[in-house]
Amino acid sequence: MQDSGMLLDVMRVADVLLKWLVAPMAGVLWMLHRTQQDHRTDLAVLKAEAAANKQAHDREFKELRDSFKAVMSKLDSIEEALRK
């Protein structure tokens, strides 16, 4: 009889542990996992936006540099024409 009483106590302790420790811990871990996945997605989007912005900036800078070279070339040709 003592063995069945001890087994019953072990089962009660196991039941309490599952209800109050394991199940809430599993819920918290699942929530953390979902949050981490959301953050990973957000970071991927931000990285893509940053890469697109950098590419656009580089393209605009190249266009500006080409325009500046054209203006300087035109000024050089004007200066040569005035010196003649």
Protein Blocks (a to p, Z undefined) as FASTA:
>chain_A
ZZmmmmmmmmmmmmmmmmmmmmmmmmmmmmmmmmmmmmmmmmmmmmmmmmmmmmmmmmmm
mmmmmmmmmmmmmmmmmmmmmmZZ
